[in-house]
């Protein structure tokens, strides 16, 4: 379960940043999670609840925004979403095709790999 490791690292970074402020409460944490990270939202929420116990983040809302996969092609100047196919082994999931939808050539992934903190809603001591 790599979600626990990812959440632990994110929480550690957030707590480190919060030491710069006189925080009385954290209302919410907004994360951006790319579709290529393979991080499960339910697992992230569960790990967040466990990892934040006993910290200023405890009981804060975890908001997760998903970042779709965006490709860029140098051959045909395509920039846009990846195509998906349904994998017969995983009937409920689609698999992204990371080649260029325009020309079929090699494409660079420019979005969809993020695992970052976007926003912290905090209350500071007066």
Secondary structure by P-SEA (a helix, b strand, c coil): caaaaaaaaaaaaaaaaacccccccccbbbbbbcccccccaaaaaaaaaaaacccccccbbbbbbbbcbbbbbcccccbbbbbbbbccccccbbbbbccccccccccccccccccccccccccccc
